[in-house]
Amino acid sequence: MAEEKKEVQAQEQQTTKMPTREEIEAVLDEIRPALRFDGGDVELVDVQDDGTVLVRLVGACSGCGMSVLTLKAGIERVLKQKFPQIKEVKDVNMDMPMTFGF
């Protein structure tokens, strides 16, 4: 009985353990060709223990009107499919105020 409990706990830790930076980078490498085709790219900034992955959209993706769609329906969807323990992917640039030169 104790052995079964340890086995279940080990399985739970594997499913809740956040992926490594290298594992996330490998998946981002699969996405990058599509972003680069349009003149953009994505950089991995941080992987947080709470399930949040911070990225930075760069190049043409930075400030693009479709960047939220790219982030959520593209990058986040693919990462969550591969790693269910990821709760959210955020672009660190989204927190920066937009001044539009004024």
Stockholm file with secondary structure:
# STOCKHOLM 1.0

chainA/1-102         MAEEKKEVQAQEQQTTKMPTREEIEAVLDEIRPALRFDGGDVELVDVQDDGTVLVRLVGACSGCGMSVLTLKAGIERVLKQKFPQIKEVKDVNMDMPMTFGF
#=GR chainA/1-102 SS CHHHHHHHHHHHHHHHSCCCHHHHHHHHHHHHHHHHHTTEEEEEEEECTTSEEEEEEEETTTTCTTHHHIIIIIIIHHHHHHCTTCCEEEEGGGGSCCCTTC
#=GC SS_cons         CHHHHHHHHHHHHHHHSCCCHHHHHHHHHHHHHHHHHTTEEEEEEEECTTSEEEEEEEETTTTCTTHHHIIIIIIIHHHHHHCTTCCEEEEGGGGSCCCTTC
//
